[in-house]
């Protein structure tokens, strides 16, 4: 990972009908630094496809959010 951590995960839950982000589980080092993106996404009723298209710099921990969204839609690049 970007921070050298090897353990942890991000799981995102999306509404099946509209694709809106419903919630997230994030376990691992520095996840408290990433929670703001989830809070804003929930407030703005962001969809999974919008989260995939949002800029997530590389290499950063926030890429895990983009990859989790992509995984939910079968578009994951790095697992």
N, C-alpha and C positions, 0 to 999 in steps of 0.2 A: 504494500500500500504506500501511499504518499508519505506517511509518517513512520513507516517501518513496522507498523503493527500487523500482525498476522492473524489475529482472531477478531471476529466481530461480523455483523451483518446489518443490512438495511432491508426491511420488508415494508412495502407500501400496499395499501388496500384501496382499490378503486371501485366506484359504483359501476355495476355491469351495464346499466342502461345508458348513462350519460358520460361515464368515464371520469367523473369528478373524484378527486382525492378525498377519501374518507378518514384515513388515519395512517399511522406509521409505527413501526417497531424499529428501534435502532439500538444495537448493543455493540459496545467496543470503545476503544480509546478515542477521545475527542468528539464523540457524537453530540455533546452539548454545544459544540461549535456549529453543528449543522442543523439544529432544531429550528432556527429562525426561518430557513427556507420552507420547512414543512408548515410552520405557523402562517406564513404569508400565503402559501399555496392554498391552505384551507380557507383562509379569510377571503381570498379572491375566487374561490370555487374553481381552482385550476384543474385541468384534465391531465391525464397521463401523457397524452401526446404533446401537450404544451410543456410539460416538465422535461420530456425527452428533447424537445427543440431548444430549450433554454440553454444558455452558455454555462458550461461547467468546465473551468480551466483544468488543464492536465499538466502535471500530476497533482491532484488535490484529493482530499477526503470527500469533498462534495460530489465527485464523480460517482460515488456509490449510490447517491440518490438518483442520478440520471440512469445509471445501469439498472437499478431496481425498477424504475418506471419502464425502461425498455424491456426488461425481463417479463413484466406483467403483460406486455403486448407481443411477446415472442420476437423482439428486436434487439435482444441483448448482444453486446459486442464482447465484453470481458465478463467472465463469470467467476 
